[in-house]
Amino acid sequence: MVVETIERSCEGSKRRHVNGGDIAVPCSGEECSNGDINVAPGVSAKRARVSREMTFEDIYGADALLNDDDDEDDDCDWEPVQAPMEFVKWCCVNCTMSNPGDMVHCCICGEHKESGILRHGYLASPFFKDTGLIEVEEKYGGSSSATSSTAVGFDERMLLHSEFEVKAQPHPERPDRLRAIAASLATAGVFPGRCLPINAREITKQELQMVHTSEHVDAVDTTSQLLYSYFTSDTYANEYSARAARLAAGLCADLATDIFTGRVKNGFALVRPPGHHAGVRHAMGFCLHNNAAVAALVAQAAGAKKVLIVDWDVHHGNGTQEIFEQNKSVLYISLHRHEGGNFYPGTGAADEVGSNGGEGYCVNVPWSCGGVGDKDYIFAFQHVVLPIASAFSPDFVIISAGFDAARGDPLGCCDVTPAGYSRMTQMLGDLCGGKMLVILEGGYNLRSISASATAVIKVLLGENPENELPIATTPSVAGLQTVLDVLNIQLEFWPSLAISYSKLLSELEARLIENKSEKSDEKEGCSGSDMVEMGTKEAFVQLSLGSYDFKIKVILESILPNPS
């Protein structure tokens, strides 16, 4: 059924491009682009336009659905919302945003229209045209790939996975993502140079069927017979995509084996397409095969009894959660924007804890807003991730490393820095003797992902870069509330969280007492309406946090002025 749907939905587009004389060519830079309308299995294209799942387009600027006309011959192509073509002259290579032709720097991220980011990664200046000359001063020892204990998996054939149809708005998941990271590593002398390369192979169908249904595997393979196709409106494939997905999964599988068996200490999978949205029987969210899930099960086949997957991509890994939600031998912890289910893909609430005996082995830290930065992430690591991970005591650690929570990312709109990612990597490094595999997921600002990936790999190499982030951080109010929500739910499954939970309640109490003192100073000279407004603000805190502890509620009530 899935295979038939893909063939049926893509055949018309294939004929249109063949008759028009177009050919399939790999794209780079400005040539990459965005997707078509979502056609789910068994649902007509007409119906899909009216009722479709939320996709990345909804948060990437495509807030207008296609016109619902009665033309049955409509090919249902989705075009990003944009200015008229006569005013759009170039798209930023760094963030993909459109800019007027008379501008030299991107109006969104400030990148020069001819910067050298694809040649030198984040080490190229964002302000000037690429001159081909760059000096890099590195502070590291003299290790080489021959003696390195860190492996990197990469294959240029994954660059051939690209959107076939060239559109005005480049697709965010584009080959330049890998190019920029590889350029950064090469310019910094990290890879090639200090990391051990591993040979790529295509994963077998039998290995993929540990994770996905045979129908799903066949559906992805079928795309190699088509010039282009779409699983959802934002999840494309061309004739090279199936091989790229098999190479990505194969690299992750072999890295997992090499790390767990001790051939290397740790590794980084520089792969695409990403994987954490791909479920048992579906592709979505730019993802075709679930690379992290494949790596986890391969590690277990090699002897790992318990595997920890930490997913810090800004989007919830709904596919990974689905695959392991009934599995007590794989602990899945995700930190992501959620906003009450209004942020893609809408899953990952704190009360999604697993099912059918796997309760407690799915831990979601759902941020309630955008703009979340280093302090909130590190705070959540200290009070949720590490305590639960330590109690679980894994044999192997996988990081689903999306860098779309990074500062400047056009989809994530959060504020994590390379220093924050390196600190989180360091914090996980003490688990299971450092046997850790980092797998690239999302991240769509080239400067952000290349700087962040390089920072993480340097930690894997044993560097301890100067990090100004304090070990003890003070979270935002929203971040503290999210962590308390998670602890309140996970206490049932991980009793060791009680101490941390109690401390955070005391911290909240102290903050409220301090707030009471500040408010009392402000009350002098306030009118009655001012005092009522002040009480309203405090009452909101009581409503959102009062369920945690009766003592806190009493303190809040003592702070509130009497509106009467």
Secondary structure by P-SEA (a helix, b strand, c coil): caaaaaaaacaaaaaaaaaabbbbbbbcccccccccccccccccaaaaacccccccccccccccccccccccccccccccccccccccccccccccccccccccccccccccccccccccccccccccccccbbbbbbbccccccccccbbbbbbccccccccccccccccccccaaaaaaaaaaaaaccccccbbbbbbbbbcaaaaaacccaaaaaaaaacccccccccccccccccaaaaaaaaaaaaaaaaaaaaaacccccbbbbccccccccccccccccccccaaaaaaaaaaaacccbbbbbbcccccaaaaaaaccccccbbbbbbccccccccccccccccccccccccccbbbbccccccccaaaaaaaaaccaaaaaaaacccbbbbccccccccccccccbbbcaaaaaaaaaaaccccccbbbbbbcccccaaaaaaaaaaaaaaaaccccccccccbbbbcaaaaaaaaaaaaaaccccccaaaaaaaaaaaaaaaaaaaaaaaaaacccccaaaaaaaaaaaaaaaaacccccaaaaaaaaaaccccc
